Amino acid sequence: MDEPVRGRNTEWAPVSRLSGDQLKKLAAVGSEYSAPAGTVLFSAGDASYDLFVVLEGAAEIIDRLGQPEERLVASYGHAEFLGEIGMLTGERSRFSGVMKSPGRLLRVGLQQIQTIIAQDSDLSEYILRTFLARRANLLRWGVGITLIGSRYDERCRVLLHAFSLSRTAVQWLDLEDRPEAEMLLRRLKVSLKDLPVILIPGRPLMCNPQPADLAAEFGELPQAVDDPGIYDLLVVGGGPGGLAAAVYGASEGLATALIDADSFGGQAAASSRIENYLGFPAGLPGADLAARGTIQAAKFGVRLHRNARAAAFTSTDGVHTVTCHDGRSFTAHDVIIATGADHRRLAVPGVEAWESNGVYYAATVVEATYSYGRPVAVIGGANSAGQAALFLARTSEPVYLLLRGDDLEHSMSSYLIDAITADPRIHVQVRTEVVGMSADSAITGLDVVDRTSGRRFSLAVSAVFVFIGATPCTDWLDRQLAMDPDGFLLTGQDVALPAGHRLPLPLETSVPGVFCVGDVRSGSMKRVAAAVGEGSAAVRLVFDRRRVDGAEVV
């Protein structure tokens, strides 16, 4: 068997050794038993699995158990526990847990762990922090799922983008520069016409899958309540604003459903580190915020549905229905729209061929891996661009930060400007515009124009990270709600209604009982904290709406 991916589990994640008090708490809800060496505690592909604590002996996490590529991911000894964040967010196990030597175990059921997460703040924080750290390292090392495909194949790039959105650890074997990819295809007896191919431990081989096929592999999150049919509150969009609305709605006793087109967290989940969010002086990764918010929503009984892309909206007699692209429909008395905005694409000839393969609209460990140690460019002048530049400067040099404006002060927070100015690896170039791109088998450079002098020059880069604004995700509404000229939803006093209609409440759209929060709202402040605040405020307005709708209209 190969050596561990990163030595012992102290490298894979913080030491997961439980204190005596923590062990007592888990023992009160778990069961002890003895297990001989070789006992499989859970297998790759299991839809759910329990938490195991090693009391005596040793256990291991194995990738591709029993296969030629088998390797050790981590090992655990006395008072250490097995598992990662996927067990709480409804993902199948990607690995197998096996007893290395005879020993005793404490087994705690998933339902009991969910109860602990909901009720024991100290123990739950310890478990969550360990789980999140393990997932972060899996993303960094690409352990678990294997994708075989060519960088020139658009289908492969679409799948890479889907993995990035869902923060899924994936090892990409590019046919163009990974000789082992072709050897593996021969062993699997897969022809080139069946590419791209995805290998998920414990699951059937997936040939040329669509993102929807991939999404089905992750299933739905564990649900705490029954489906009521007509919800009190439906939240459309699972970014920070939508997660906040769902958490506050359910905690206030509303039967709440939350749907999202991809995975929960929105654009914030793609942020390497959010440093100006209240209560986190050292910052926190966007993926951690998304995972914590999702678990918190499940704790309060929110019905969570990912991979549910809104496709149509109808409203009849105060009851609203959202139909998804796959035919599922959700009906509620009140709706909060938090669908956010999509990244604006870079308008450069031929850029489509390189998106998710040298041109990226997020900057996390997944994307940074592809340009490790090489020069990169970040395009944009807002906070997201600044955060990306600082993150990429850890592993790439130089980092060119290109913006059309005269300075960073116009749209970037001062703490980011100070950090960027102090980092010698980041080179800021103002009044610049990207007009072309050079490439052979990969991106090699950008053609840039100085907007003041008109001088054209080239920058040698291996990857481009684009943060140049966004367009609202409102096409599915078919303009049934009032919008501004750019397609963002109007709310409150900005809505012009005929005489005799009730004036909308703040955050309420032109349709009574339909609210809007976050980036999709016209005039919103594009900040995570602002979206969270709007999401919670919208729930209060849901109750206000129900009180005032019996009164005389204006």
C-alpha positions in Angstrom: 0.0 0.0 0.0 1.3 3.5 -0.8 2.5 5.9 1.8 -0.1 8.3 3.3 -1.1 11.3 1.2 0.4 13.6 3.8 2.0 11.5 6.4 -0.1 10.8 9.5 -3.5 12.4 10.1 -1.9 15.4 12.0 -1.0 16.6 8.5 -4.4 15.7 6.9 -6.2 17.6 9.6 -5.8 18.9 13.2 -5.4 16.2 15.8 -8.9 14.9 16.5 -8.2 13.5 19.9 -11.1 13.9 22.3 -10.9 15.0 25.9 -12.2 12.9 28.7 -15.3 15.0 29.0 -16.0 14.9 25.2 -15.6 11.1 25.3 -18.2 10.9 28.1 -20.7 13.0 26.1 -20.3 10.8 23.1 -20.4 7.6 25.1 -23.7 8.6 26.6 -25.3 8.5 23.1 -23.1 5.8 21.4 -22.3 2.1 21.8 -19.0 0.4 22.4 -17.9 -2.8 20.7 -14.8 -4.8 19.8 -13.6 -5.1 16.2 -10.8 -7.4 14.8 -8.2 -6.1 12.4 -9.5 -5.7 8.9 -13.1 -4.8 10.0 -14.6 -2.4 7.5 -16.4 0.4 9.4 -17.8 2.1 6.4 -17.2 1.8 2.6 -16.7 4.2 -0.2 -20.1 4.9 -1.8 -22.1 4.5 1.4 -25.0 6.9 1.4 -24.5 7.7 5.1 -22.3 6.5 7.8 -21.8 6.9 11.6 -19.0 8.5 13.6 -16.5 6.1 15.0 -14.1 6.9 17.9 -11.1 4.7 18.5 -10.9 3.6 22.1 -8.2 0.9 21.7 -6.2 -0.1 18.6 -5.9 1.8 15.4 -8.1 2.6 12.4 -7.3 3.9 8.9 -9.0 5.9 6.2 -8.3 4.2 2.8 -8.7 5.5 -0.7 -9.8 2.9 -3.2 -9.7 0.0 -0.8 -8.7 -3.3 -2.4 -7.7 -1.7 -5.8 -4.3 -1.3 -7.4 -4.3 2.4 -6.5 -5.1 1.8 -2.9 -3.5 4.4 -0.6 -3.6 5.5 3.0 -5.3 8.8 3.7 -5.1 9.0 7.5 -4.6 6.8 10.6 -6.3 7.2 14.0 -5.4 6.1 17.5 -6.8 6.4 21.0 -9.6 8.9 21.5 -9.5 10.1 17.8 -12.6 10.0 15.6 -13.2 9.3 11.9 -15.2 11.3 9.5 -15.4 14.6 7.6 -18.0 17.3 6.7 -19.7 15.2 4.0 -21.3 13.0 6.6 -23.3 16.0 7.8 -24.1 17.5 4.4 -25.6 14.3 2.8 -22.6 13.3 0.6 -21.7 9.7 0.0 -18.5 8.5 1.7 -15.6 8.8 -0.6 -13.3 6.5 1.4 -13.4 3.4 3.5 -12.8 3.2 7.2 -10.9 0.0 8.3 -9.5 -1.3 11.5 -5.7 -1.6 11.2 -5.4 -3.6 14.4 -7.7 -5.3 16.8 -9.4 -2.8 19.1 -12.5 -1.3 20.7 -14.7 1.4 19.1 -17.4 3.8 20.1 -20.0 4.1 17.5 -22.3 7.2 17.4 -25.2 7.2 15.0 -25.6 10.1 12.5 -28.8 11.2 14.1 -27.1 11.5 17.5 -24.3 13.5 16.0 -26.8 15.8 14.4 -28.4 16.3 17.8 -25.0 17.1 19.4 -24.4 19.6 16.6 -27.7 21.3 17.5 -27.4 21.2 21.2 -23.8 21.1 22.4 -21.9 24.2 21.3 -18.5 23.2 22.5 -18.4 19.7 21.3 -20.1 20.6 18.0 -17.6 23.3 17.4 -14.7 20.9 17.9 -16.2 18.3 15.6 -17.1 20.9 12.9 -13.7 22.6 12.9 -12.0 19.2 12.4 -14.4 18.1 9.7 -14.0 21.4 7.8 -10.2 21.3 8.0 -10.2 17.8 6.6 -12.4 18.8 3.7 -10.1 21.8 3.0 -7.1 19.5 2.7 -9.0 17.1 0.5 -9.7 20.0 -1.8 -6.0 20.9 -1.8 -4.8 17.5 -2.6 -7.6 16.4 -4.9 -8.2 13.1 -3.0 -11.3 11.0 -3.6 -12.8 11.5 -7.0 -10.9 11.2 -10.3 -11.8 12.9 -13.5 -10.1 11.8 -16.8 -10.5 14.2 -19.7 -8.8 16.6 -22.0 -8.4 20.3 -21.3 -9.6 20.9 -24.9 -12.9 19.1 -24.3 -15.7 21.5 -23.3 -17.5 18.7 -21.5 -14.5 18.2 -19.2 -14.3 21.9 -18.4 -18.0 22.0 -17.6 -17.5 19.2 -15.1 -14.5 20.9 -13.6 -16.6 24.0 -13.1 -19.3 21.9 -11.4 -16.8 20.4 -9.0 -15.5 23.8 -8.2 -19.0 25.2 -7.5 -19.8 22.3 -5.1 -16.3 22.4 -3.4 -15.7 18.8 -4.2 -12.3 17.3 -4.0 -11.3 15.9 -7.4 -8.1 14.6 -9.0 -8.0 15.7 -12.7 -6.0 13.5 -15.0 -5.5 15.6 -18.1 -4.9 13.5 -21.2 -2.6 16.2 -22.5 0.1 16.0 -19.8 -0.7 13.0 -17.5 0.6 9.8 -19.1 -1.1 7.7 -16.4 -4.5 8.9 -17.7 -4.2 6.8 -20.9 -2.9 3.8 -18.9 -5.8 4.0 -16.6 -8.3 4.2 -19.5 -6.8 1.1 -21.1 -7.1 -0.8 -17.8 -10.7 0.3 -17.5 -11.3 -0.5 -21.2 -12.7 2.9 -21.8 -12.5 4.4 -25.3 -11.7 8.1 -26.0 -15.3 8.6 -27.3 -16.6 7.9 -23.8 -14.6 10.8 -22.3 -14.7 12.5 -19.9 -14.8 9.8 -17.3 -15.4 10.1 -13.6 -14.4 7.5 -11.1 -16.2 7.8 -7.7 -15.0 5.2 -5.1 -17.7 2.7 -4.5 -19.9 3.8 -7.4 -20.2 2.7 -11.1 -17.9 4.3 -13.6 -19.5 7.4 -15.2 -18.8 7.9 -18.9 -19.4 11.4 -20.4 -21.8 12.4 -17.6 -23.7 15.7 -17.5 -23.6 17.9 -14.4 -27.1 16.7 -13.5 -25.8 13.1 -13.4 -23.0 14.2 -11.2 -25.3 16.1 -8.9 -27.5 13.0 -8.5 -24.4 11.2 -6.9 -24.5 13.6 -4.0 -28.1 13.1 -3.2 -30.2 15.3 -0.9 -29.2 16.4 2.5 -30.7 14.5 5.5 -34.2 16.0 6.2 -35.4 16.7 9.7 -39.1 17.3 8.9 -41.8 16.0 6.6 -42.7 17.9 3.4 -45.8 20.0 4.2 -46.9 20.4 0.5 -47.4 24.1 0.8 -44.6 25.8 2.7 -44.9 28.9 4.8 -41.7 30.2 3.3 -39.7 29.2 0.2 -36.2 30.6 -0.2 -34.8 30.5 -3.7 -31.0 30.7 -3.7 -28.6 29.3 -1.1 -26.0 32.0 -0.8 -25.4 33.9 2.5 -28.6 35.8 2.1 -30.7 32.8 1.3 -29.1 30.7 4.1 -29.7 33.4 6.6 -33.4 33.7 5.5 -33.9 30.0 5.8 -32.3 29.8 9.2 -34.3 32.7 10.6 -37.5 31.5 9.0 -37.3 28.0 10.4 -36.1 29.2 13.8 -39.3 31.4 13.9 -41.5 28.4 13.3 -42.1 28.8 9.6 -42.2 25.6 7.5 -39.3 26.5 5.3 -37.7 25.1 2.1 -34.5 26.3 0.6 -33.6 25.4 -3.0 -30.4 26.2 -4.9 -29.2 25.6 -8.5 -25.8 24.2 -7.4 -24.6 23.8 -3.9 -25.2 26.1 -0.9 -22.9 29.1 -0.3 -23.2 31.0 -3.6 -20.3 33.1 -4.6 -19.2 33.5 -1.0 -18.3 29.8 -0.9 -15.8 30.4 -3.7 -14.0 33.1 -1.6 -10.7 31.9 -0.2 -11.0 34.0 2.9 -13.6 36.5 4.1 -11.7 38.9 6.4 -14.3 41.6 7.2 -17.1 39.4 8.5 -18.1 40.4 12.1 -16.9 38.0 14.7 -14.0 36.4 12.7 -11.0 38.6 13.2 -8.7 36.0 11.5 -11.1 35.7 8.6 -12.9 32.5 7.5 -12.9 30.6 4.3 -16.2 31.0 2.3 -16.6 27.3 2.1 -16.6 27.0 5.9 -19.2 29.7 6.1 -21.4 27.9 3.6 -21.0 24.5 5.3 -21.8 25.9 8.7 -24.8 27.8 7.4 -26.1 24.6 5.7 -25.7 22.5 8.8 -27.4 25.3 10.9 -30.4 25.4 8.5 -30.8 21.6 8.7 -30.6 21.9 12.5 -33.7 24.1 12.5 -35.6 21.8 10.1 -35.2 23.6 6.8 -36.0 21.3 3.8 -32.8 21.6 1.8 -32.8 20.9 -1.9 -29.6 21.5 -3.9 -29.2 21.0 -7.7 -32.7 22.6 -8.0 -32.4 25.3 -10.6 -35.4 27.6 -10.7 -36.9 27.7 -14.2 -40.4 29.2 -13.8 -42.5 31.3 -11.4 -46.3 31.6 -11.0 -48.4 33.4 -8.5 -52.2 32.8 -8.0 -54.4 34.2 -5.2 -51.4 34.8 -2.8 -49.8 31.4 -3.3 -46.5 31.2 -5.2 -45.0 28.3 -7.1 -41.4 27.9 -8.3 -40.8 25.1 -10.9 -37.3 23.8 -11.3 -35.5 22.7 -14.5 -35.9 19.0 -13.5 -39.7 19.3 -13.1 -39.8 19.6 -9.3 -42.1 22.4 -8.0 -42.2 24.1 -4.6 -45.3 26.1 -3.4 -45.4 28.6 -0.6 -47.3 31.5 0.9 -44.2 33.7 0.9 -41.1 33.6 -1.2 -37.7 35.1 -0.6 -35.6 35.4 -3.8 -31.9 35.2 -3.2 -30.6 33.9 -6.5 -27.7 36.3 -6.6 -25.8 37.1 -9.8 -23.5 35.2 -12.2 -20.0 36.3 -12.9 -19.7 38.6 -15.9 -17.7 36.8 -18.6 -14.4 38.2 -19.9 -15.1 39.7 -23.4 -12.0 38.5 -25.2 -12.0 36.5 -28.5 -11.7 32.8 -27.9 -12.0 32.9 -24.1 -14.8 30.3 -24.1 -12.2 27.6 -25.1 -10.3 28.2 -21.9 -12.9 28.8 -19.2 -12.4 26.4 -16.3 -9.0 25.5 -18.0 -6.9 28.6 -17.5 -9.6 31.2 -17.2 -11.5 31.0 -13.8 -14.2 32.9 -12.1 -13.3 31.8 -8.6 -10.0 31.6 -6.8 -9.8 28.8 -4.2 -7.4 25.9 -3.6 -9.0 24.0 -6.5 -8.2 26.7 -9.1 -4.9 27.8 -7.5 -3.5 24.2 -7.9 -3.5 24.6 -11.7 -1.1 27.5 -11.6 1.1 26.6 -8.7 4.4 28.5 -8.8 3.6 30.3 -12.1 2.6 33.9 -12.9 -1.2 34.7 -13.0 -3.4 37.7 -13.7 -6.4 38.8 -11.6 -8.8 41.1 -13.5 -11.1 43.4 -11.5 -10.9 46.1 -8.8 -13.5 45.1 -6.2 -13.1 43.2 -2.9 -13.4 39.8 -4.6 -10.5 40.6 -6.9 -8.4 41.8 -4.0 -9.1 38.7 -2.0 -8.2 36.5 -4.9 -4.9 38.4 -5.6 -3.8 38.0 -1.9 -4.8 34.3 -1.9 -3.1 33.5 -5.2 0.1 35.3 -4.1 0.7 32.5 -1.6 1.4 30.0 -4.3 1.9 32.1 -7.6 4.4 34.8 -8.5 4.0 37.4 -9.8 0.3 38.2 -9.5 -0.8 40.9 -11.8 -3.9 42.8 -10.6 -5.4 44.6 -13.6 -8.2 47.1 -13.4 -9.9 49.6 -15.8 -10.2 52.3 -13.2 -7.7 54.9 -11.9 -7.2 53.4 -8.5 -8.3 50.7 -6.1 -9.8 53.1 -3.6 -13.0 53.5 -5.7 -14.3 50.0 -5.1 -12.0 48.0 -2.7 -11.9 48.0 1.1 -9.0 49.8 2.6 -7.8 46.7 4.6 -7.4 44.8 1.3 -5.6 47.8 -0.4 -3.1 47.9 2.5 -2.4 44.2 2.3 -2.0 44.3 -1.5 0.3 47.3 -1.4 2.5 45.6 1.2 2.8 42.3 -0.8 5.8 42.5 -3.3 4.4 39.6 -5.3 1.3 41.5 -6.4 1.7 44.1 -9.2 -1.2 46.5 -9.6 -1.8 48.0 -13.0 -4.5 50.6 -13.3 -6.2 52.0 -16.4 -5.6 48.7 -18.2 -7.9 46.6 -20.3 -7.4 43.0 -21.5 -8.0 42.8 -25.3 -6.5 39.4 -26.3 -5.1 36.2 -25.1 -2.3 34.0 -26.3 -2.1 30.2 -25.9 -0.7 27.0 -27.3 -1.5 23.9 -25.2 -2.3 26.2 -22.3 -2.7 29.9 -21.7 0.7 31.7 -22.1 -0.2 35.4 -21.9 -2.5 38.4 -22.1 -2.6 41.3 -24.5 -3.3 44.4 -22.5 -4.0 48.1 -23.5 -3.1 51.1 -21.4 -6.4 53.1 -21.6 -4.6 56.4 -21.1 -1.8 56.2 -23.6 -3.2 53.5 -25.9 0.0 51.5 -25.6 -0.4 47.8 -26.1 1.8 45.3 -24.3 1.8 41.6 -23.2 2.0 39.9 -19.9 3.2 36.3 -19.5 0.7 34.4 -17.3 -0.3 30.8 -16.9 -3.9 31.5 -15.7 -6.4 34.3 -15.6 -8.9 35.0 -12.7 -11.8 37.2 -13.6 -13.8 39.3 -11.2 -15.4 42.1 -13.3 -18.9 42.3 -11.9 -22.0 40.2 -12.3 -25.4 39.8 -14.0 -28.5 39.0 -12.0 -30.0 35.5 -12.1 -33.5 36.6 -12.9 -34.2 35.1 -16.4 -36.4 32.4 -14.8 -38.9 35.1 -13.6 -39.8 36.0 -17.2 -40.1 39.7 -16.0 -43.2 39.0 -14.0 -41.6 41.1 -11.2 -40.5 44.7 -11.6 -36.8 45.0 -12.5 -34.4 47.8 -13.2 -32.8 48.2 -16.7 -30.1 45.7 -15.9 -32.5 43.0 -14.7 -32.0 43.4 -10.9 -35.2 43.2 -8.9 -36.8 46.4 -7.6 -38.1 46.4 -4.0 -39.8 48.7 -1.5 -40.2 52.3 -2.6 -38.4 51.7 -5.9 -41.4 49.8 -7.1 -44.0 51.8 -9.1 -47.5 50.4 -8.7 -50.9 51.6 -9.9 -53.2 53.5 -7.5 -55.1 51.2 -5.2 -52.3 48.7 -4.6 -50.6 48.3 -1.3 -47.1 49.9 -1.3 -44.5 47.1 -1.0 -42.7 46.7 2.3 -38.9 47.1 2.3 -37.3 44.2 0.4 -40.7 43.3 -1.0 -41.0 43.1 -4.8 -43.9 44.1 -7.0 -45.7 40.9 -6.2 -47.1 40.8 -2.6 -45.5 38.1 -0.5 -42.4 37.9 -2.7 -39.3 39.4 -1.2 -35.8 39.8 -2.5 -32.4 39.9 -0.8 -28.7 40.0 -1.6 -27.0 40.6 -4.9 -30.1 40.0 -7.1 -31.7 43.1 -5.5 -31.4 46.4 -7.3 -29.2 48.8 -5.2 -28.0 46.1 -2.8 -24.6 46.4 -1.1 -22.5 43.6 -2.5 -21.1 42.3 0.8 -21.6 39.0 2.6 -22.7 40.7 5.9 -25.2 42.9 4.0 -26.8 39.8 2.4 -27.0 38.0 5.7 -28.6 41.0 7.3 -31.2 41.3 4.5 -32.0 37.6 4.7 -32.8 37.8 8.4 -34.7 41.1 8.0 -36.8 39.7 5.2 -38.2 37.0 7.5 -39.4 39.7 9.9 -41.1 41.4 6.9 -42.8 38.1 6.1 -44.7 38.4 9.4 -45.3 42.1 8.8 -46.8 41.3 5.4 -49.2 38.8 6.9 -50.4 41.4 9.4 -50.9 44.3 7.0 -52.4 42.5 4.0 -55.8 42.4 5.8 -55.7 46.3 6.1 -57.0 48.7 3.5 -54.8 49.2 0.4 -53.3 52.6 -0.2 
